[in-house]
C-alpha cells in the first residue's frame, strides 16, 4: 500500500494473523487504526480494512517495520526489528513520503535504536522525510483511548498539511 510522494506513510509493527489472512492492514476487529484515522480527520469517513486502497487517493499509504506475521508483536526478535528498520529506511528513500509515521513507540525504538523516543515528532529524518511516532492502535494498548490517539494522529495530520 505504497506510492511515490505520499503525504504520510503509516508504518505498522508487523502483520497480525488476521492481516496476513485477509491481506488488509490493521484487519483485526479490535484494532483502532481505521476509526482513529477517521476521527483524526485523515479520512472523510470510516474506512474498512478491505477499503485500504482508498488511502492512496488521500496521499496516505501503509507498510510495516517487519514483514513476518505473528499473533503478537512481542514474538519478533531484536534482529528482525533492526533489519526491518534498515529495509524501511531503504523503502522511504525510494518513495520519499513527506512523513513516515511509525505506529508504535516500542517498534520505533527497536528498529532505529532510539531507546528514549517518545510519541510525537522525532528529530530523525530520512533524507527529506520527517518522522513521527504514533501510539499503537492495537486493542492491547490500554494506555491510549481512541480519543487520545485521534488527537495525536490529528497533530500529525496538521503537520503534514502545513
MOPEKA-V104089 format. One record per backbone hydrogen bond with DSSP energy under -0.5 kcal/mol. NH is the residue of the N-H (numbers start at 0). CO is the residue of the C=O. If there is no record, write none. Layout:
nh = (NH,NH)
co = (CO,CO)
This chain:
nh = (4,5,6,7,8,9,9,10,11,14,19,20,21,22,26,30,31,35,36,37,38,39,40,41,42,46,50,51,53,54,55,56,57,57,58,59,60,61,62,64,65,69,74,75,80,81,82,83,84,85,86,87,88,89,90,91,92,93,94,95,97,98,99,100,100,101,101,102,102,103,103,107,108,109,110,111,112,113,114,116,119,121,125,126,128,129,130,131,132,133,133,140,141,143,148,149,150,151,152,153,154,155,156,157,158,159,160,161)
co = (94,2,58,58,98,7,60,100,62,65,15,16,17,18,23,27,136,31,32,33,34,35,37,36,36,44,47,48,50,51,52,53,53,54,55,54,7,0,9,11,12,14,71,72,76,77,78,79,80,81,82,83,84,85,86,87,88,89,90,91,5,6,129,8,98,99,131,10,100,101,133,103,104,105,106,107,108,108,112,113,132,130,128,124,125,97,123,99,119,101,131,137,139,140,144,145,146,147,148,149,150,151,152,153,154,155,156,157)
